[in-house]
Amino acid sequence: MVRWQPGAPERLQKAALELFATRGFEQTTAAEIAQAVGLTERTFFRHFSDKREVLFQGQELLAQTFLEGVATAPPGASPLDVVAHALRSVSAFFPDERRSHSRLRQSVIDRNPALQERERHKLTTLATTVADALRTRGVGEPAATLAAESGVTVFGISFIQWLREGEERSLASIIGEVFDELLKLAGNATVGREVR
């Protein structure tokens, strides 16, 4: 066993992602991940509750970035403008140098239905968190939920586009285009007016 080295969580995450990508998520054990970086299985479980957490550990930071974007939006901004401000904050969370790591992570998730479900749950929880923050700003219902769900949907669609092979645009650029498409769709809608 090697002597203690700093950065154990990061080393475990890197090793886990490589093993998941080459051997498969189900076929890789926590002990094998730890062994790959010269650590014990016990050390792995000191940092992660289970091997899924290796893929989802940054979830709280992503939510916090969204919340900071909501909190720092200009006073009096419309709900969608607040969400757009939050999306700009989130785009900085994913610089281009993170794209290859994110692609590899997504490829692991895409091959495992349970991980796909966990990813969907993450986005649902994120939308609920953003809606709560909008309500704290004084946005009523259903506007808070509509704006939050729309913003998280824009993020999800943009993120998948950002991960595509050959994609070179920044996440901020893609988010801007997808958000503009949402506004265009909403502006062209006539169904709501016909229902009244």
TORPA-4810 file (N, C-alpha, C, O; in nm, 3 decimals):
<nodes>
NODE_1_0.085_-0.117_0.000_0.000_0.000_0.000_0.090_0.124_0.000_0.187_0.131_0.075_M
NODE_2_0.057_0.221_-0.084_0.138_0.343_-0.090_0.108_0.430_0.031_0.004_0.419_0.094_V
NODE_3_0.203_0.519_0.061_0.182_0.613_0.170_0.071_0.709_0.133_0.038_0.724_0.015_R
NODE_4_0.014_0.775_0.235_-0.095_0.868_0.214_-0.052_0.980_0.121_0.057_1.035_0.134_W
NODE_5_-0.138_1.012_0.027_-0.117_1.124_-0.063_-0.243_1.210_-0.061_-0.353_1.157_-0.045_Q
NODE_6_-0.227_1.340_-0.078_-0.346_1.426_-0.078_-0.432_1.401_-0.201_-0.389_1.339_-0.298_P
NODE_7_-0.555_1.450_-0.194_-0.644_1.442_-0.310_-0.707_1.306_-0.330_-0.739_1.269_-0.443_G
NODE_8_-0.726_1.230_-0.222_-0.783_1.096_-0.235_-0.918_1.096_-0.307_-0.938_1.013_-0.395_A
NODE_9_-1.013_1.185_-0.273_-1.142_1.181_-0.343_-1.128_1.201_-0.494_-1.192_1.132_-0.573_P
NODE_10_-1.043_1.296_-0.532_-1.024_1.322_-0.676_-0.958_1.203_-0.746_-0.995_1.168_-0.858_E
NODE_11_-0.861_1.142_-0.679_-0.794_1.026_-0.738_-0.891_0.909_-0.750_-0.890_0.837_-0.850_R
NODE_12_-0.975_0.891_-0.649_-1.075_0.784_-0.654_-1.176_0.809_-0.765_-1.214_0.717_-0.837_L
NODE_13_-1.219_0.934_-0.780_-1.314_0.967_-0.887_-1.255_0.938_-1.024_-1.320_0.879_-1.110_Q
NODE_14_-1.131_0.981_-1.044_-1.066_0.960_-1.174_-1.053_0.810_-1.204_-1.085_0.766_-1.314_K
NODE_15_-1.007_0.734_-1.107_-0.991_0.590_-1.127_-1.126_0.523_-1.152_-1.138_0.437_-1.239_A
NODE_16_-1.226_0.563_-1.075_-1.359_0.503_-1.092_-1.413_0.529_-1.231_-1.465_0.438_-1.296_A
NODE_17_-1.402_0.652_-1.276_-1.454_0.686_-1.408_-1.386_0.605_-1.517_-1.452_0.556_-1.608_L
NODE_18_-1.255_0.590_-1.507_-1.182_0.511_-1.606_-1.225_0.364_-1.602_-1.243_0.301_-1.707_E
NODE_19_-1.240_0.309_-1.481_-1.283_0.170_-1.469_-1.427_0.151_-1.516_-1.457_0.053_-1.585_L
NODE_20_-1.516_0.243_-1.481_-1.655_0.234_-1.527_-1.661_0.237_-1.679_-1.738_0.163_-1.741_F
NODE_21_-1.579_0.322_-1.739_-1.581_0.336_-1.885_-1.526_0.213_-1.956_-1.575_0.177_-2.063_A
NODE_22_-1.426_0.149_-1.898_-1.365_0.035_-1.965_-1.428_-0.099_-1.927_-1.442_-0.188_-2.011_T
NODE_23_-1.468_-0.114_-1.800_-1.520_-0.243_-1.754_-1.670_-0.244_-1.735_-1.733_-0.350_-1.736_R
NODE_24_-1.729_-0.126_-1.719_-1.872_-0.117_-1.691_-1.896_-0.082_-1.546_-1.818_-0.120_-1.458_G
NODE_25_-2.003_-0.009_-1.521_-2.034_0.035_-1.385_-2.062_-0.083_-1.293_-2.006_-0.092_-1.184_F
NODE_26_-2.149_-0.173_-1.337_-2.189_-0.287_-1.253_-2.073_-0.382_-1.227_-2.069_-0.447_-1.122_E
NODE_27_-1.980_-0.391_-1.321_-1.871_-0.486_-1.308_-1.755_-0.434_-1.224_-1.661_-0.508_-1.195_Q
NODE_28_-1.761_-0.309_-1.184_-1.651_-0.248_-1.107_-1.691_-0.237_-0.960_-1.800_-0.189_-0.929_T
NODE_29_-1.605_-0.282_-0.871_-1.634_-0.275_-0.728_-1.561_-0.157_-0.664_-1.464_-0.105_-0.719_T
NODE_30_-1.608_-0.117_-0.549_-1.543_-0.010_-0.473_-1.401_-0.052_-0.436_-1.309_0.031_-0.437_A
NODE_31_-1.382_-0.178_-0.404_-1.248_-0.226_-0.369_-1.152_-0.212_-0.486_-1.036_-0.174_-0.468_A
NODE_32_-1.200_-0.241_-0.607_-1.115_-0.228_-0.726_-1.080_-0.083_-0.755_-0.968_-0.052_-0.797_E
NODE_33_-1.174_0.005_-0.732_-1.147_0.149_-0.751_-1.039_0.193_-0.655_-0.943_0.259_-0.695_I
NODE_34_-1.054_0.158_-0.528_-0.956_0.196_-0.427_-0.819_0.137_-0.459_-0.717_0.205_-0.449_A
NODE_35_-0.818_0.011_-0.496_-0.692_-0.057_-0.527_-0.620_0.009_-0.644_-0.497_0.014_-0.646_Q
NODE_36_-0.695_0.061_-0.741_-0.635_0.124_-0.858_-0.551_0.246_-0.823_-0.461_0.283_-0.899_A
NODE_37_-0.580_0.309_-0.709_-0.501_0.426_-0.667_-0.424_0.399_-0.538_-0.378_0.493_-0.472_V
NODE_38_-0.410_0.272_-0.502_-0.329_0.234_-0.387_-0.393_0.265_-0.253_-0.323_0.290_-0.155_G
NODE_39_-0.527_0.264_-0.249_-0.598_0.290_-0.124_-0.680_0.167_-0.086_-0.692_0.072_-0.163_L
NODE_40_-0.736_0.171_0.034_-0.819_0.060_0.079_-0.966_0.088_0.050_-1.006_0.202_0.027_T
NODE_41_-1.044_-0.018_0.050_-1.189_-0.004_0.031_-1.247_0.081_0.145_-1.340_0.159_0.123_E
NODE_42_-1.194_0.066_0.261_-1.240_0.147_0.375_-1.220_0.296_0.348_-1.306_0.378_0.381_R
NODE_43_-1.108_0.330_0.288_-1.081_0.470_0.253_-1.182_0.518_0.149_-1.230_0.631_0.156_T
NODE_44_-1.214_0.432_0.054_-1.316_0.469_-0.046_-1.445_0.509_0.024_-1.503_0.613_-0.007_F
NODE_45_-1.490_0.428_0.118_-1.618_0.453_0.185_-1.611_0.568_0.286_-1.714_0.615_0.334_F
NODE_46_-1.492_0.613_0.318_-1.481_0.735_0.397_-1.517_0.858_0.313_-1.562_0.959_0.366_R
NODE_47_-1.496_0.848_0.184_-1.521_0.961_0.094_-1.654_0.951_0.019_-1.713_1.053_-0.016_H
NODE_48_-1.700_0.829_-0.007_-1.821_0.809_-0.087_-1.909_0.704_-0.020_-1.860_0.601_0.026_F
NODE_49_-2.040_0.730_-0.014_-2.131_0.634_0.049_-2.147_0.508_-0.036_-2.169_0.400_0.018_S
NODE_50_-2.138_0.522_-0.167_-2.138_0.407_-0.258_-2.075_0.450_-0.390_-2.041_0.567_-0.407_D
NODE_51_-2.059_0.356_-0.481_-1.986_0.389_-0.603_-2.063_0.484_-0.695_-2.002_0.549_-0.780_K
NODE_52_-2.195_0.492_-0.681_-2.271_0.590_-0.760_-2.231_0.732_-0.724_-2.229_0.820_-0.810_R
NODE_53_-2.200_0.753_-0.597_-2.166_0.888_-0.550_-2.041_0.944_-0.618_-2.021_1.065_-0.622_E
NODE_54_-1.957_0.855_-0.670_-1.839_0.900_-0.744_-1.883_0.983_-0.865_-1.816_1.080_-0.903_V
NODE_55_-1.994_0.945_-0.925_-2.044_1.015_-1.044_-2.129_1.136_-1.011_-2.145_1.225_-1.095_L
NODE_56_-2.185_1.142_-0.891_-2.282_1.246_-0.858_-2.238_1.338_-0.745_-2.319_1.416_-0.694_F
NODE_57_-2.114_1.331_-0.704_-2.069_1.407_-0.590_-2.081_1.559_-0.609_-2.107_1.629_-0.511_Q
NODE_58_-2.062_1.612_-0.727_-2.066_1.756_-0.751_-2.206_1.815_-0.754_-2.221_1.935_-0.779_G
NODE_59_-2.307_1.735_-0.730_-2.446_1.778_-0.740_-2.475_1.898_-0.650_-2.545_1.990_-0.692_Q
NODE_60_-2.424_1.899_-0.529_-2.450_2.009_-0.437_-2.386_2.138_-0.487_-2.444_2.246_-0.472_E
NODE_61_-2.267_2.128_-0.546_-2.200_2.246_-0.598_-2.277_2.305_-0.717_-2.287_2.427_-0.731_L
NODE_62_-2.331_2.218_-0.800_-2.411_2.265_-0.914_-2.535_2.338_-0.863_-2.568_2.445_-0.913_L
NODE_63_-2.603_2.280_-0.765_-2.722_2.344_-0.709_-2.685_2.478_-0.646_-2.758_2.576_-0.662_A
NODE_64_-2.574_2.483_-0.576_-2.531_2.608_-0.514_-2.501_2.714_-0.618_-2.531_2.832_-0.597_Q
NODE_65_-2.443_2.675_-0.729_-2.414_2.770_-0.837_-2.543_2.826_-0.895_-2.553_2.946_-0.921_T
NODE_66_-2.643_2.740_-0.914_-2.774_2.787_-0.959_-2.831_2.888_-0.859_-2.879_2.994_-0.897_F
NODE_67_-2.825_2.853_-0.730_-2.882_2.939_-0.627_-2.811_3.074_-0.619_-2.875_3.177_-0.599_L
NODE_68_-2.680_3.072_-0.635_-2.605_3.199_-0.635_-2.647_3.285_-0.754_-2.658_3.407_-0.742_E
NODE_69_-2.672_3.220_-0.868_-2.718_3.294_-0.985_-2.854_3.357_-0.963_-2.879_3.470_-1.005_G
NODE_70_-2.942_3.284_-0.897_-3.075_3.338_-0.864_-3.061_3.454_-0.765_-3.124_3.559_-0.782_V
NODE_71_-2.978_3.435_-0.663_-2.964_3.536_-0.558_-2.902_3.665_-0.609_-2.933_3.773_-0.558_A
NODE_72_-2.815_3.656_-0.708_-2.745_3.776_-0.755_-2.811_3.840_-0.877_-2.760_3.938_-0.931_T
NODE_73_-2.923_3.785_-0.920_-2.996_3.847_-1.032_-3.046_3.984_-0.988_-3.075_4.004_-0.870_A
NODE_74_-3.056_4.078_-1.081_-3.099_4.214_-1.044_-3.238_4.215_-0.980_-3.325_4.136_-1.018_P
NODE_75_-3.257_4.302_-0.882_-3.391_4.314_-0.821_-3.493_4.354_-0.928_-3.462_4.432_-1.018_P
NODE_76_-3.611_4.299_-0.917_-3.717_4.333_-1.012_-3.709_4.259_-1.145_-3.794_4.279_-1.232_G
NODE_77_-3.607_4.173_-1.161_-3.597_4.096_-1.285_-3.714_3.999_-1.294_-3.763_3.948_-1.193_A
NODE_78_-3.760_3.973_-1.416_-3.868_3.876_-1.436_-3.820_3.737_-1.397_-3.699_3.714_-1.393_S
NODE_79_-3.911_3.643_-1.369_-3.868_3.507_-1.334_-3.776_3.444_-1.439_-3.677_3.380_-1.404_P
NODE_80_-3.809_3.463_-1.567_-3.722_3.404_-1.669_-3.588_3.475_-1.678_-3.486_3.412_-1.708_L
NODE_81_-3.586_3.606_-1.653_-3.458_3.677_-1.651_-3.371_3.630_-1.534_-3.249_3.621_-1.546_D
NODE_82_-3.434_3.602_-1.421_-3.360_3.548_-1.306_-3.300_3.412_-1.341_-3.185_3.384_-1.310_V
NODE_83_-3.380_3.329_-1.407_-3.332_3.196_-1.447_-3.220_3.210_-1.549_-3.122_3.135_-1.544_V
NODE_84_-3.232_3.304_-1.642_-3.125_3.326_-1.741_-2.996_3.367_-1.670_-2.888_3.324_-1.707_A
NODE_85_-3.008_3.451_-1.568_-2.891_3.492_-1.489_-2.828_3.371_-1.421_-2.706_3.357_-1.419_H
NODE_86_-2.911_3.285_-1.365_-2.861_3.163_-1.300_-2.791_3.072_-1.401_-2.688_3.012_-1.370_A
NODE_87_-2.848_3.061_-1.520_-2.787_2.977_-1.623_-2.650_3.030_-1.665_-2.559_2.952_-1.694_L
NODE_88_-2.634_3.161_-1.669_-2.502_3.218_-1.700_-2.402_3.179_-1.592_-2.287_3.148_-1.622_R
NODE_89_-2.445_3.180_-1.466_-2.357_3.138_-1.356_-2.316_2.993_-1.372_-2.200_2.957_-1.352_S
NODE_90_-2.414_2.910_-1.407_-2.388_2.767_-1.419_-2.294_2.736_-1.536_-2.213_2.644_-1.528_V
NODE_91_-2.305_2.812_-1.644_-2.218_2.785_-1.759_-2.071_2.800_-1.722_-1.985_2.733_-1.779_S
NODE_92_-2.040_2.889_-1.626_-1.902_2.907_-1.582_-1.854_2.787_-1.500_-1.734_2.766_-1.486_A
NODE_93_-1.947_2.709_-1.447_-1.916_2.589_-1.369_-1.858_2.478_-1.458_-1.793_2.386_-1.410_F
NODE_94_-1.884_2.490_-1.589_-1.840_2.387_-1.685_-1.752_2.450_-1.792_-1.795_2.469_-1.906_F
NODE_95_-1.626_2.483_-1.757_-1.536_2.536_-1.859_-1.503_2.429_-1.962_-1.524_2.310_-1.938_P
NODE_96_-1.454_2.471_-2.076_-1.427_2.377_-2.185_-1.329_2.266_-2.146_-1.338_2.155_-2.197_D
NODE_97_-1.236_2.296_-2.055_-1.140_2.192_-2.016_-1.206_2.079_-1.937_-1.143_1.975_-1.915_E
NODE_98_-1.329_2.097_-1.894_-1.401_1.992_-1.822_-1.482_1.903_-1.916_-1.539_1.803_-1.874_R
NODE_99_-1.486_1.940_-2.043_-1.574_1.870_-2.137_-1.537_1.722_-2.153_-1.627_1.638_-2.153_R
NODE_100_-1.410_1.688_-2.166_-1.375_1.547_-2.188_-1.413_1.462_-2.067_-1.462_1.350_-2.083_S
NODE_101_-1.391_1.514_-1.946_-1.432_1.443_-1.825_-1.584_1.424_-1.824_-1.634_1.316_-1.794_H
NODE_102_-1.657_1.530_-1.856_-1.804_1.524_-1.856_-1.856_1.428_-1.962_-1.955_1.360_-1.940_S
NODE_103_-1.789_1.423_-2.077_-1.829_1.328_-2.182_-1.813_1.185_-2.133_-1.902_1.102_-2.153_R
NODE_104_-1.700_1.157_-2.070_-1.675_1.021_-2.021_-1.778_0.984_-1.914_-1.832_0.874_-1.914_L
NODE_105_-1.804_1.076_-1.823_-1.904_1.054_-1.718_-2.040_1.025_-1.780_-2.108_0.931_-1.739_R
NODE_106_-2.080_1.106_-1.878_-2.211_1.087_-1.941_-2.219_0.954_-2.015_-2.324_0.891_-2.017_Q
NODE_107_-2.109_0.911_-2.075_-2.110_0.783_-2.146_-2.135_0.667_-2.049_-2.201_0.569_-2.084_S
NODE_108_-2.081_0.678_-1.927_-2.106_0.577_-1.824_-2.254_0.579_-1.785_-2.317_0.474_-1.775_V
NODE_109_-2.307_0.697_-1.762_-2.448_0.710_-1.724_-2.540_0.659_-1.833_-2.638_0.591_-1.805_I
NODE_110_-2.509_0.691_-1.957_-2.594_0.651_-2.070_-2.605_0.500_-2.087_-2.700_0.451_-2.148_D
NODE_111_-2.508_0.425_-2.034_-2.509_0.278_-2.047_-2.576_0.208_-1.930_-2.579_0.085_-1.926_R
NODE_112_-2.629_0.284_-1.834_-2.683_0.221_-1.714_-2.817_0.285_-1.677_-2.820_0.402_-1.637_N
NODE_113_-2.928_0.211_-1.691_-3.060_0.268_-1.662_-3.074_0.325_-1.520_-3.140_0.428_-1.501_P
NODE_114_-3.015_0.260_-1.421_-3.025_0.311_-1.284_-2.954_0.445_-1.270_-3.001_0.533_-1.198_A
NODE_115_-2.841_0.461_-1.337_-2.770_0.588_-1.333_-2.846_0.696_-1.410_-2.845_0.813_-1.371_L
NODE_116_-2.911_0.656_-1.519_-2.994_0.751_-1.594_-3.107_0.804_-1.505_-3.138_0.923_-1.506_Q
NODE_117_-3.167_0.714_-1.429_-3.274_0.754_-1.337_-3.220_0.848_-1.230_-3.285_0.946_-1.195_E
NODE_118_-3.102_0.819_-1.179_-3.041_0.907_-1.079_-3.013_1.045_-1.138_-3.032_1.146_-1.070_R
NODE_119_-2.970_1.051_-1.263_-2.944_1.179_-1.329_-3.074_1.259_-1.347_-3.076_1.380_-1.327_E
NODE_120_-3.182_1.190_-1.384_-3.312_1.257_-1.397_-3.359_1.310_-1.261_-3.413_1.420_-1.251_R
NODE_121_-3.337_1.231_-1.157_-3.374_1.273_-1.023_-3.295_1.397_-0.981_-3.348_1.487_-0.917_H
NODE_122_-3.168_1.400_-1.018_-3.083_1.515_-0.988_-3.142_1.641_-1.050_-3.149_1.745_-0.985_K
NODE_123_-3.185_1.632_-1.175_-3.241_1.749_-1.243_-3.375_1.790_-1.184_-3.405_1.909_-1.174_L
NODE_124_-3.456_1.692_-1.145_-3.585_1.723_-1.081_-3.563_1.795_-0.949_-3.630_1.893_-0.919_T
NODE_125_-3.468_1.746_-0.870_-3.436_1.809_-0.742_-3.383_1.950_-0.765_-3.415_2.041_-0.689_T
NODE_126_-3.302_1.967_-0.868_-3.248_2.097_-0.900_-3.360_2.196_-0.935_-3.357_2.310_-0.891_L
NODE_127_-3.457_2.151_-1.013_-3.570_2.238_-1.049_-3.649_2.279_-0.925_-3.692_2.394_-0.914_A
NODE_128_-3.669_2.186_-0.833_-3.739_2.217_-0.709_-3.662_2.320_-0.627_-3.722_2.412_-0.570_T
NODE_129_-3.532_2.305_-0.621_-3.447_2.398_-0.547_-3.453_2.538_-0.607_-3.464_2.637_-0.534_T
NODE_130_-3.447_2.546_-0.739_-3.453_2.677_-0.807_-3.590_2.740_-0.788_-3.599_2.861_-0.766_V
NODE_131_-3.696_2.660_-0.796_-3.831_2.713_-0.774_-3.845_2.770_-0.633_-3.905_2.876_-0.614_A
NODE_132_-3.790_2.701_-0.534_-3.792_2.750_-0.396_-3.719_2.885_-0.386_-3.766_2.976_-0.318_D
NODE_133_-3.606_2.896_-0.454_-3.530_3.021_-0.451_-3.607_3.134_-0.518_-3.602_3.249_-0.474_A
NODE_134_-3.678_3.102_-0.625_-3.761_3.204_-0.691_-3.874_3.249_-0.599_-3.905_3.368_-0.592_L
NODE_135_-3.935_3.153_-0.531_-4.043_3.190_-0.437_-3.989_3.279_-0.326_-4.058_3.371_-0.281_R
NODE_136_-3.866_3.252_-0.281_-3.803_3.336_-0.179_-3.786_3.480_-0.230_-3.792_3.575_-0.153_T
NODE_137_-3.765_3.494_-0.361_-3.754_3.627_-0.421_-3.890_3.693_-0.440_-3.898_3.808_-0.484_R
NODE_138_-3.996_3.621_-0.407_-4.129_3.679_-0.419_-4.205_3.639_-0.545_-4.311_3.694_-0.573_G
NODE_139_-4.150_3.545_-0.621_-4.219_3.498_-0.742_-4.330_3.402_-0.698_-4.305_3.308_-0.622_V
NODE_140_-4.449_3.425_-0.746_-4.562_3.339_-0.712_-4.570_3.216_-0.800_-4.488_3.195_-0.888_G
NODE_141_-4.672_3.137_-0.773_-4.698_3.017_-0.853_-4.809_3.047_-0.953_-4.898_3.127_-0.922_E
NODE_142_-4.808_2.989_-1.068_-4.715_2.885_-1.113_-4.587_2.937_-1.175_-4.506_2.859_-1.225_P
NODE_143_-4.566_3.070_-1.174_-4.450_3.128_-1.242_-4.317_3.072_-1.189_-4.227_3.045_-1.268_A
NODE_144_-4.305_3.054_-1.057_-4.179_3.005_-1.001_-4.145_2.866_-1.054_-4.032_2.839_-1.095_A
NODE_145_-4.244_2.777_-1.052_-4.220_2.641_-1.100_-4.198_2.637_-1.250_-4.109_2.566_-1.298_T
NODE_146_-4.277_2.713_-1.326_-4.260_2.717_-1.471_-4.121_2.768_-1.509_-4.055_2.711_-1.595_L
NODE_147_-4.078_2.876_-1.445_-3.947_2.933_-1.477_-3.835_2.837_-1.438_-3.740_2.817_-1.514_A
NODE_148_-3.845_2.777_-1.319_-3.741_2.685_-1.272_-3.732_2.562_-1.360_-3.623_2.522_-1.402_A
NODE_149_-3.847_2.500_-1.389_-3.848_2.380_-1.474_-3.794_2.413_-1.613_-3.718_2.335_-1.672_E
NODE_150_-3.832_2.529_-1.666_-3.784_2.571_-1.798_-3.633_2.590_-1.797_-3.563_2.548_-1.889_S
NODE_151_-3.583_2.655_-1.691_-3.439_2.678_-1.682_-3.359_2.549_-1.672_-3.255_2.535_-1.736_G
NODE_152_-3.407_2.456_-1.592_-3.336_2.328_-1.578_-3.346_2.248_-1.708_-3.252_2.176_-1.744_V
NODE_153_-3.458_2.259_-1.778_-3.470_2.192_-1.908_-3.371_2.251_-2.007_-3.305_2.177_-2.081_T
NODE_154_-3.360_2.384_-2.010_-3.262_2.450_-2.098_-3.123_2.401_-2.063_-3.043_2.371_-2.152_V
NODE_155_-3.091_2.393_-1.933_-2.960_2.344_-1.892_-2.937_2.201_-1.942_-2.832_2.172_-1.999_F
NODE_156_-3.034_2.112_-1.920_-3.018_1.972_-1.959_-2.997_1.955_-2.109_-2.909_1.880_-2.151_G
NODE_157_-3.077_2.024_-2.189_-3.064_2.015_-2.335_-2.929_2.071_-2.378_-2.860_2.013_-2.463_I
NODE_158_-2.891_2.184_-2.321_-2.765_2.249_-2.357_-2.645_2.162_-2.319_-2.549_2.151_-2.394_S
NODE_159_-2.652_2.101_-2.201_-2.542_2.019_-2.153_-2.518_1.900_-2.246_-2.404_1.869_-2.279_F
NODE_160_-2.626_1.835_-2.288_-2.612_1.721_-2.380_-2.552_1.767_-2.513_-2.468_1.697_-2.570_I
NODE_161_-2.595_1.882_-2.563_-2.536_1.934_-2.687_-2.387_1.964_-2.668_-2.306_1.935_-2.756_Q
NODE_162_-2.352_2.021_-2.553_-2.213_2.056_-2.523_-2.123_1.932_-2.522_-2.005_1.940_-2.554_W
NODE_163_-2.181_1.817_-2.486_-2.104_1.693_-2.477_-2.086_1.621_-2.610_-2.003_1.532_-2.621_L
NODE_164_-2.162_1.659_-2.711_-2.153_1.588_-2.839_-2.012_1.593_-2.897_-1.942_1.694_-2.887_R
NODE_165_-1.973_1.481_-2.957_-1.842_1.475_-3.022_-1.835_1.582_-3.130_-1.929_1.601_-3.207_E
NODE_166_-1.724_1.650_-3.135_-1.704_1.753_-3.235_-1.758_1.890_-3.196_-1.731_1.989_-3.263_G
NODE_167_-1.834_1.896_-3.087_-1.889_2.025_-3.042_-1.777_2.111_-2.985_-1.700_2.066_-2.901_E
NODE_168_-1.770_2.235_-3.031_-1.665_2.324_-2.984_-1.718_2.451_-2.919_-1.642_2.526_-2.857_E
NODE_169_-1.849_2.476_-2.931_-1.905_2.595_-2.868_-1.900_2.581_-2.716_-1.904_2.470_-2.663_R
NODE_170_-1.890_2.693_-2.648_-1.891_2.691_-2.502_-2.031_2.657_-2.454_-2.129_2.671_-2.528_S
NODE_171_-2.040_2.612_-2.331_-2.171_2.583_-2.273_-2.254_2.711_-2.265_-2.375_2.708_-2.287_L
NODE_172_-2.189_2.823_-2.234_-2.261_2.951_-2.227_-2.326_2.985_-2.361_-2.440_3.031_-2.365_A
NODE_173_-2.255_2.962_-2.469_-2.308_2.991_-2.602_-2.428_2.902_-2.634_-2.529_2.948_-2.687_S
NODE_174_-2.415_2.775_-2.602_-2.524_2.681_-2.629_-2.646_2.715_-2.543_-2.759_2.714_-2.592_I
NODE_175_-2.623_2.743_-2.416_-2.734_2.781_-2.328_-2.806_2.903_-2.383_-2.929_2.908_-2.382_I
NODE_176_-2.731_3.001_-2.429_-2.792_3.121_-2.486_-2.881_3.090_-2.604_-2.990_3.145_-2.616_G
NODE_177_-2.835_3.001_-2.692_-2.914_2.964_-2.810_-3.039_2.886_-2.772_-3.147_2.911_-2.826_E
NODE_178_-3.025_2.792_-2.679_-3.140_2.712_-2.637_-3.241_2.799_-2.563_-3.362_2.783_-2.581_V
NODE_179_-3.193_2.889_-2.480_-3.283_2.980_-2.407_-3.359_3.070_-2.505_-3.478_3.093_-2.489_F
NODE_180_-3.288_3.120_-2.605_-3.354_3.202_-2.708_-3.462_3.122_-2.780_-3.568_3.175_-2.813_D
NODE_181_-3.435_2.995_-2.804_-3.536_2.909_-2.870_-3.658_2.893_-2.782_-3.771_2.894_-2.831_E
NODE_182_-3.638_2.878_-2.651_-3.750_2.870_-2.557_-3.835_2.997_-2.563_-3.957_2.990_-2.571_L
NODE_183_-3.769_3.112_-2.560_-3.842_3.239_-2.565_-3.919_3.253_-2.696_-4.031_3.304_-2.699_L
NODE_184_-3.857_3.209_-2.803_-3.923_3.216_-2.934_-4.047_3.127_-2.936_-4.152_3.168_-2.985_K
NODE_185_-4.034_3.006_-2.883_-4.149_2.916_-2.877_-4.262_2.974_-2.793_-4.378_2.971_-2.832_L
NODE_186_-4.226_3.029_-2.676_-4.327_3.087_-2.588_-4.394_3.207_-2.653_-4.515_3.226_-2.641_A
NODE_187_-4.315_3.288_-2.723_-4.370_3.406_-2.789_-4.463_3.373_-2.904_-4.553_3.450_-2.937_G
NODE_188_-4.441_3.257_-2.966_-4.524_3.217_-3.081_-4.644_3.133_-3.042_-4.727_3.101_-3.126_N
NODE_189_-4.654_3.097_-2.914_-4.763_3.008_-2.871_-4.897_3.081_-2.878_-4.909_3.198_-2.842_A
NODE_190_-4.997_3.008_-2.925_-5.133_3.065_-2.930_-5.232_2.980_-2.852_-5.344_3.024_-2.827_T
NODE_191_-5.193_2.860_-2.814_-5.284_2.767_-2.747_-5.340_2.829_-2.620_-5.461_2.825_-2.598_V
NODE_192_-5.253_2.885_-2.536_-5.297_2.944_-2.410_-5.400_3.053_-2.431_-5.495_3.066_-2.354_G
NODE_193_-5.380_3.132_-2.535_-5.476_3.239_-2.563_-5.610_3.183_-2.612_-5.715_3.240_-2.585_R
NODE_194_-5.603_3.070_-2.682_-5.728_3.010_-2.733_-5.809_2.946_-2.622_-5.932_2.941_-2.629_E
NODE_195_-5.741_2.895_-2.518_-5.809_2.829_-2.407_-5.897_2.928_-2.333_-6.006_2.894_-2.288_V
NODE_196_-5.849_3.050_-2.321_-5.926_3.154_-2.250_-6.046_3.185_-2.328_-6.126_3.270_-2.288_R
</nodes>
